Amino acid sequence: MKNLSVVVCGAGGFIGGHLVSDLIKQGFAKVRAVDAKPFEEWFIRHPEAENLNLNLKEKTACEQSVQGCDLVYNLAADMGGMGFIENNKALCMLSVLINTHLLLAAKNAGVKRYFFSSTACVYNTDKQRNAEVTALKEEDAYPAMPEDGYGWEKLFSERMCRHFTEDFSLLTRVARYHNVYGPFGTYDGGREKAPAAICRKVIQAKLSGKHEIEIWGDGCQTRSFQYIDDCVKGTQLIMNSDAVTVPINLGTSELVTINQLVDAAESIAGIKLKRNYNLSAPKGVRGRNSDNTLIQKLLGWEPSTPLQVGLQKTYEWIYGQMTAGNDKRSIFTS
C-alpha cells in the first residue's frame, strides 16, 4: 500500500491534516494534500507532501487533484459545529459539488479506491429525540429524515458513491463520523464542535477568574465523542477493507451528556463553574450514539480512546494556544 500514491482532499482541515500526518509517518512516499484554504490557514501542513491550494467545488481542480493518484480520501466540506450547520444550510449543501466532481474525476483517472467522509447527521432525526437514545445502527438512516442541509448533502453523496461503484466499478468506501475532536482543530470562531468549545470556555473562565460557563441547551443532550487518533485509524481500516462495502459508523459508543462533558473539562482544569443554560442556542438532536456492532464484526475493532484521555490532550493543546496568544489556526510543519 505504501507504494501507492494518495491524495487527501480537505487536508487543510482538522481530520485531513491528521490523516496526512499519519500517512507520512507510515512511510507513504507519494502523498498529495489539497485544500481551498490559503496555506497559512491550514491546521497542519507537511513539506513531505505535495501541497496544493485548490477549490474542489470546481471540476478542473478535482481533475488536477486526483491525477496520477491511486487512493482518494475525500474529507473536503464546508462545515462546522452545530452553530454553523444550523445557520448555513445552503453552504453545507453546496459541498455536493466537491463529491460529484471528485467522483467523476476519480472514475476518469482510474483511481483504485475512493473514501468519502459522511456523518452521523444522516440519521433519521425521529430516532434521536430522546437523550437516552438507542445507539444508531447503519440501517437507521432510512427512511430518510437527516439533519437539514448538512445531513441531506451527506446522505445524497453516500448514494452517489454507491452508484459509482455499481455503474462504473469505482471502489468506494463510506464512513459516518461521530463527533471527532482532538488537538490541532477549530476551537473558536463559530465552526468549533462541542468538546473544543467547552474546553475553550473552561479555559477562558479559569484565566479570567470569572467562574461561569454558558452551555447551549439544558446540558442533558447526549452524544458520543471520538478522539482524532481513532478516527484516523478507522478511516484507513475502512478504506483498505474488502469487507466494508456499505456506509459504516465510525465513532465511540461511550455515551455522555453535555453536562458530563463539562464535568470532564472542569476536572482537567481543576475548577468548578456556575452553569448558565442558553435554551435558545443551536443544540441539534436530543440524543445520538454509535452502534458499533457492524464495525466490530467486519474489522474486529472500534474506537476506544476514553473521553477523559482524549479531552485531556485536547484541553492541553487549546490551553497552550490561548495562553501563547497564537491565532485560532496554528500551523505545525514537520
ZAZAMI-42282 format. One record per residue (C-alpha): x, z negated, y; residue in one letter; residue number from 1. Coordinates in nm, 4 decimals, decimal comma. Last residue first. Example, Ala and Ser with C-alpha at 12.3 -4.5 7.8 and 13.67 -1.06 7.14 Angstrom:
          x          z          y   r     k
     1,3670    -0,7140    -0,1060   S     2
     1,2300    -0,7800    -0,4500   A     1
//
This chain:
          x          z          y   r     k
     0,7251    -1,0486     1,8819   S   334
     0,5126    -0,9937     2,1908   T   333
     0,2523    -1,2539     2,2737   F   332
     0,0322    -1,1660     2,5705   I   331
    -0,1971    -1,4271     2,7193   S   330
    -0,5402    -1,3342     2,8450   R   329
    -0,7017    -1,6108     3,0499   K   328
    -0,4003    -1,6068     3,2857   D   327
    -0,1470    -1,8836     3,2481   N   326
    -0,1588    -2,2144     3,4330   G   325
     0,0607    -2,3864     3,1744   A   324
    -0,2008    -2,6596     3,1348   T   323
    -0,4762    -2,4134     3,0518   M   322
    -0,2728    -2,2041     2,8103   Q   321
    -0,1278    -2,5029     2,6282   G   320
    -0,4705    -2,6622     2,5962   Y   319
    -0,6057    -2,3344     2,4573   I   318
    -0,3319    -2,3298     2,1913   W   317
    -0,3771    -2,6961     2,0996   E   316
    -0,7550    -2,6600     2,0768   Y   315
    -0,7294    -2,3593     1,8454   T   314
    -0,4830    -2,5321     1,6138   K   313
    -0,7015    -2,8458     1,5961   Q   312
    -1,0127    -2,6270     1,5539   L   311
    -0,8687    -2,4664     1,2430   G   310
    -0,7983    -2,7989     1,0720   V   309
    -1,1227    -2,9697     1,1770   Q   308
    -1,3258    -2,6647     1,0737   L   307
    -1,1844    -2,6689     0,7215   P   306
    -0,9995    -2,3486     0,6174   T   305
    -1,1793    -2,2166     0,3085   S   304
    -1,2740    -1,8516     0,3480   P   303
    -1,3815    -1,7249     0,0032   E   302
    -1,2044    -1,6009    -0,3098   W   301
    -1,2669    -1,4707    -0,6611   G   300
    -1,2983    -1,1234    -0,5076   L   299
    -1,6220    -0,9875    -0,6543   L   298
    -1,7970    -1,3072    -0,7642   K   297
    -1,6686    -1,5288    -0,4844   Q   296
    -1,7566    -1,2580    -0,2304   I   295
    -2,1072    -1,2320    -0,3755   L   294
    -2,1875    -1,6040    -0,3888   T   293
    -2,0586    -1,6689    -0,0374   N   292
    -2,3910    -1,7430     0,1326   D   291
    -2,2972    -1,7639     0,4987   S   290
    -2,4816    -1,9884     0,7421   N   289
    -2,7077    -1,9393     1,0419   R   288
    -2,9509    -2,1696     1,2208   G   287
    -3,1646    -2,1685     1,5340   R   286
    -3,0834    -1,8132     1,6393   V   285
    -2,9085    -1,7429     1,9684   G   284
    -2,8339    -2,0102     2,2286   K   283
    -2,8479    -1,8473     2,5708   P   282
    -2,8965    -2,1204     2,8355   A   281
    -3,2413    -2,2582     2,9266   S   280
    -3,2060    -2,5791     2,7246   L   279
    -2,8894    -2,6849     2,9047   N   278
    -2,8004    -3,0145     2,7355   Y   277
    -2,5775    -3,2584     2,9230   N   276
    -2,3556    -3,4580     2,6899   R   275
    -2,1555    -3,7541     2,8207   K   274
    -1,8105    -3,7254     2,6727   L   273
    -1,5994    -3,9207     2,4284   K   272
    -1,2208    -3,8811     2,4298   I   271
    -0,9270    -3,8468     2,1883   G   270
    -0,8853    -3,4742     2,2448   A   269
    -0,8905    -3,3938     1,8716   I   268
    -1,1853    -3,6259     1,8154   S   267
    -1,3685    -3,4773     2,1128   E   266
    -1,3224    -3,1292     1,9653   A   265
    -1,4647    -3,2419     1,6301   A   264
    -1,7619    -3,4203     1,7877   D   263
    -1,8334    -3,1086     1,9968   V   262
    -1,8526    -2,9028     1,6768   L   261
    -2,0759    -3,1723     1,5301   Q   260
    -2,3100    -3,1344     1,8274   N   259
    -2,3076    -2,7595     1,7733   I   258
    -2,4320    -2,8307     1,4237   T   257
    -2,2172    -2,7632     1,1177   V   256
    -2,2485    -2,5545     0,7995   L   255
    -1,9279    -2,5069     0,5976   E   254
    -2,0061    -2,1825     0,4074   S   253
    -1,7121    -2,0028     0,5645   T   252
    -1,7435    -1,6406     0,6636   G   251
    -1,7064    -1,2853     0,5383   L   250
    -2,0401    -1,1705     0,4022   N   249
    -2,0467    -0,8325     0,2286   I   248
    -2,1672    -0,4822     0,3110   P   247
    -2,1719    -0,2859    -0,0189   V   246
    -1,8983    -0,1332    -0,2374   T   245
    -1,6750    -0,4344    -0,2989   V   244
    -1,5308    -0,3847    -0,6499   A   243
    -1,2571    -0,1341    -0,5604   D   242
    -1,1032    -0,3869    -0,3242   S   241
    -0,8360    -0,2942    -0,0695   N   240
    -1,0583    -0,3133     0,2399   M   239
    -1,2322    -0,6272     0,1155   I   238
    -0,9049    -0,8088     0,0480   L   237
    -0,7747    -0,6881     0,3846   Q   236
    -1,0692    -0,8282     0,5784   T   235
    -1,0629    -1,1495     0,3767   G   234
    -0,7018    -1,2198     0,4723   K   233
    -0,7641    -1,1505     0,8425   V   232
    -1,0836    -1,3589     0,8450   C   231
    -0,9202    -1,6493     0,6628   D   230
    -0,6359    -1,6529     0,9166   D   229
    -0,8885    -1,6373     1,2039   I   228
    -1,0763    -1,9538     1,1084   Y   227
    -1,4430    -1,9064     1,0192   Q   226
    -1,7182    -2,1095     1,1865   F   225
    -2,0530    -2,1727     1,0162   S   224
    -2,3515    -2,2269     1,2427   R   223
    -2,6294    -2,4768     1,3135   T   222
    -2,8354    -2,5375     1,6274   Q   221
    -2,8843    -2,9113     1,6863   C   220
    -2,6934    -2,9164     2,0143   G   219
    -3,0106    -2,9036     2,2237   D   218
    -2,9337    -2,5640     2,3742   G   217
    -2,6103    -2,4751     2,5532   W   216
    -2,3969    -2,7867     2,5856   I   215
    -2,2631    -2,9004     2,9210   E   214
    -1,9867    -3,1601     2,8986   I   213
    -1,9127    -3,4813     3,0861   E   212
    -1,6051    -3,7031     3,1128   H   211
    -1,4972    -3,6142     3,4651   K   210
    -1,1301    -3,7125     3,4374   G   209
    -1,0338    -3,3607     3,5404   S   208
    -0,7853    -3,3019     3,2579   L   207
    -1,0044    -3,4515     2,9859   K   206
    -1,3229    -3,2825     3,1065   A   205
    -1,1460    -2,9472     3,1357   Q   204
    -1,0036    -2,9920     2,7855   I   203
    -1,3498    -3,0692     2,6463   V   202
    -1,4946    -2,7644     2,8215   K   201
    -1,2180    -2,5353     2,6957   R   200
    -1,2501    -2,6609     2,3373   C   199
    -1,6276    -2,6135     2,3517   I   198
    -1,5893    -2,2568     2,4812   A   197
    -1,3301    -2,1730     2,2150   A   196
    -1,5526    -2,3030     1,9339   P   195
    -1,8700    -2,1435     2,0837   A   194
    -1,7502    -1,7856     2,1334   K   193
    -1,5902    -1,6539     2,4538   E   192
    -1,7205    -1,3464     2,6366   R   191
    -1,8187    -1,5201     2,9625   G   190
    -1,4861    -1,5635     3,1420   G   189
    -1,3165    -1,8299     2,9355   D   188
    -1,1788    -1,8973     2,5852   Y   187
    -1,1025    -1,5459     2,4653   T   186
    -0,8602    -1,5398     2,1740   G   185
    -0,4944    -1,6009     2,0968   F   184
    -0,5614    -1,9098     1,8845   P   183
    -0,8615    -1,9388     1,6491   G   182
    -1,2269    -1,8463     1,6021   Y   181
    -1,4466    -1,6132     1,3934   V   180
    -1,8224    -1,6650     1,3941   N   179
    -1,9499    -1,5007     1,0695   H   178
    -1,8164    -1,1505     1,0098   Y   177
    -2,0213    -0,9086     0,8012   R   176
    -1,7641    -0,6979     0,6179   A   175
    -1,8039    -0,3247     0,5496   V   174
    -1,5860    -0,0984     0,3318   R   173
    -1,5858     0,2811     0,3396   T   172
    -1,4405     0,5431     0,1031   L   171
    -1,5114     0,8818     0,2642   L   170
    -1,6825     1,0806    -0,0118   S   169
    -1,8642     1,3041     0,2437   F   168
    -2,2336     1,2508     0,1607   D   167
    -2,2405     0,9146    -0,0166   E   166
    -1,9405     0,7574     0,1577   T   165
    -2,0442     0,8925     0,4971   F   164
    -2,3947     0,7662     0,4142   H   163
    -2,2816     0,4088     0,3617   R   162
    -2,0645     0,4052     0,6717   C   161
    -2,3523     0,5316     0,8853   M   160
    -2,5760     0,2660     0,7327   R   159
    -2,3348    -0,0057     0,8453   E   158
    -2,3300     0,1567     1,1901   S   157
    -2,7074     0,1155     1,2164   F   156
    -2,6781    -0,2529     1,1250   L   155
    -2,4009    -0,3039     1,3802   K   154
    -2,5932    -0,1363     1,6601   E   153
    -2,9074    -0,3345     1,5775   W   152
    -2,7178    -0,6637     1,5802   G   151
    -2,5624    -0,6022     1,9228   Y   150
    -2,8842    -0,4925     2,0921   G   149
    -3,1442    -0,7341     1,9605   D   148
    -3,0158    -0,9655     1,6877   E   147
    -3,1435    -0,8169     1,3610   P   146
    -3,5004    -0,7593     1,2357   M   145
    -3,4582    -0,5298     0,9364   A   144
    -3,6497    -0,5878     0,6150   P   143
    -3,3713    -0,6246     0,5180   Y   142
    -3,0542    -0,8040     0,6287   A   141
    -3,1384    -1,0782     0,3788   D   140
    -2,9897    -0,8656     0,0978   E   139
    -2,6399    -0,9912     0,1849   E   138
    -2,7397    -1,3521     0,1269   K   137
    -2,7883    -1,5918     0,4174   L   136
    -2,7488    -1,9638     0,3546   A   135
    -3,0877    -2,1374     0,3751   T   134
    -3,1146    -2,2714     0,7284   V   133
    -3,1388    -2,6388     0,8095   E   132
    -3,1441    -2,5452     1,1792   A   131
    -3,4600    -2,3442     1,1106   N   130
    -3,5463    -2,0119     1,2743   R   129
    -3,2798    -1,8094     1,0927   Q   128
    -3,4767    -1,6174     0,8268   K   127
    -3,7076    -1,4678     1,0905   D   126
    -3,3943    -1,3386     1,2668   T   125
    -3,3294    -1,0884     0,9873   N   124
    -2,9529    -1,0615     0,9500   Y   123
    -2,7501    -0,8048     1,1458   V   122
    -2,6082    -1,0812     1,3695   C   121
    -2,3939    -1,1840     1,0707   A   120
    -2,1576    -0,9137     1,1920   T   119
    -2,0010    -0,5781     1,1090   S   118
    -1,6332    -0,4905     1,1043   S   117
    -1,5967    -0,1430     0,9571   F   116
    -1,3133    -0,0525     0,7185   F   115
    -1,2222     0,3069     0,6287   Y   114
    -1,0158     0,4122     0,3282   R   113
    -0,8257     0,7305     0,2311   K   112
    -0,8425     0,9178     0,5642   V   111
    -0,8635     1,2952     0,5183   G   110
    -0,8400     1,3761     0,8899   A   109
    -1,1891     1,5318     0,9046   N   108
    -1,3530     1,2284     0,7454   K   107
    -1,1594     0,9875     0,9653   A   106
    -1,2518     1,1814     1,2817   A   105
    -1,6200     1,1820     1,1883   L   104
    -1,6127     0,8109     1,1066   L   103
    -1,4245     0,7344     1,4270   L   102
    -1,6693     0,9305     1,6418   H   101
    -1,9719     0,7502     1,4998   T   100
    -1,8032     0,4095     1,4943   N    99
    -1,6999     0,4280     1,8576   I    98
    -2,0205     0,5853     1,9872   L    97
    -2,2217     0,3044     1,8275   V    96
    -2,0392     0,0742     2,0705   S    95
    -2,3055     0,1850     2,3197   L    94
    -2,5363    -0,0704     2,1572   M    93
    -2,3348    -0,3623     2,2928   C    92
    -2,3359    -0,2181     2,6442   L    91
    -2,7136    -0,1746     2,6252   A    90
    -2,7692    -0,5330     2,5075   K    89
    -2,5577    -0,6952     2,7781   N    88
    -2,7281    -1,0253     2,8651   N    87
    -2,7979    -1,1643     2,5172   E    86
    -2,4625    -1,0486     2,3794   I    85
    -2,2571    -1,1871     2,6677   F    84
    -2,3978    -1,5392     2,6574   G    83
    -2,3974    -1,5318     2,2781   M    82
    -2,0236    -1,4724     2,2610   G    81
    -1,8504    -1,1407     2,3112   G    80
    -1,8958    -0,7693     2,2501   M    79
    -1,7922    -0,4143     2,3377   D    78
    -1,6644    -0,3003     2,0008   A    77
    -1,3453    -0,1997     1,8198   A    76
    -1,2754    -0,3604     1,4827   L    75
    -1,2462    -0,0307     1,2958   N    74
    -0,9665    -0,0609     1,0395   Y    73
    -0,8546     0,2853     0,9315   V    72
    -0,6222     0,3457     0,6360   L    71
    -0,4318     0,6649     0,5512   D    70
    -0,3297     0,7695     0,9022   C    69
    -0,1888     1,1064     1,0102   G    68
    -0,4380     1,1495     1,2941   Q    67
    -0,6649     0,8447     1,3085   V    66
    -0,6143     0,7526     1,6745   S    65
    -0,5881     1,1072     1,8109   Q    64
    -0,9247     1,2021     1,6602   E    63
    -1,0789     0,8817     1,7954   C    62
    -0,9468     0,9556     2,1431   A    61
    -1,0851     1,3106     2,1248   T    60
    -1,4332     1,1793     2,0433   K    59
    -1,4509     0,9343     2,3341   E    58
    -1,6002     0,5885     2,2795   K    57
    -1,2549     0,5011     2,1481   L    56
    -1,1079     0,4768     2,4976   N    55
    -0,7341     0,4981     2,4327   L    54
    -0,4285     0,2836     2,5163   N    53
    -0,1971     0,3410     2,2200   L    52
     0,0560     0,1028     2,0663   N    51
     0,2715     0,2319     1,7801   E    50
     0,3559    -0,0989     1,6174   A    49
     0,6958    -0,2709     1,5986   E    48
     0,6751    -0,3443     1,9718   P    47
     0,3915    -0,5900     1,8988   H    46
     0,0999    -0,6823     2,1261   R    45
    -0,1300    -0,9843     2,1077   I    44
    -0,4199    -1,0634     2,3426   F    43
    -0,4126    -0,7191     2,5035   W    42
    -0,4787    -0,7336     2,8791   E    41
    -0,1299    -0,6184     2,9864   E    40
    -0,1664    -0,3167     2,7585   F    39
    -0,4678    -0,1865     2,9510   P    38
    -0,7887    -0,2263     2,7478   K    37
    -0,9250     0,0701     2,5507   A    36
    -0,7484    -0,0340     2,2296   D    35
    -0,5350     0,1221     1,9573   V    34
    -0,2616    -0,0205     1,7331   A    33
    -0,0777     0,2094     1,4919   R    32
     0,1087     0,0556     1,1998   V    31
     0,3607     0,2535     0,9956   K    30
     0,6177     0,0303     0,8276   A    29
     0,3807    -0,2176     0,6662   F    28
     0,6102    -0,5097     0,5860   G    27
     0,3702    -0,7966     0,5284   Q    26
     0,4557    -0,9417     0,8701   K    25
     0,3643    -0,6094     1,0313   I    24
     0,0236    -0,6110     0,8624   L    23
    -0,0284    -0,9751     0,9609   D    22
     0,0457    -0,9186     1,3283   S    21
    -0,1788    -0,6099     1,3365   V    20
    -0,4609    -0,8189     1,1911   L    19
    -0,4075    -1,0949     1,4482   H    18
    -0,4357    -0,8438     1,7309   G    17
    -0,7484    -0,6898     1,5809   G    16
    -0,9184    -1,0272     1,5475   I    15
    -0,8685    -1,1209     1,9149   F    14
    -0,8814    -0,7841     2,0863   G    13
    -0,6025    -0,5441     2,1797   G    12
    -0,6083    -0,4003     1,8282   A    11
    -0,9642    -0,2698     1,8705   G    10
    -0,8860     0,0129     1,6311   C     9
    -0,6209    -0,0831     1,3775   V     8
    -0,4461     0,2226     1,2337   V     7
    -0,2544     0,2122     0,9071   V     6
     0,0033     0,4425     0,7463   S     5
     0,0549     0,3904     0,3748   L     4
     0,3916     0,2876     0,2327   N     3
     0,2856    -0,0776     0,2397   K     2
     0,0000     0,0000     0,0000   M     1
//
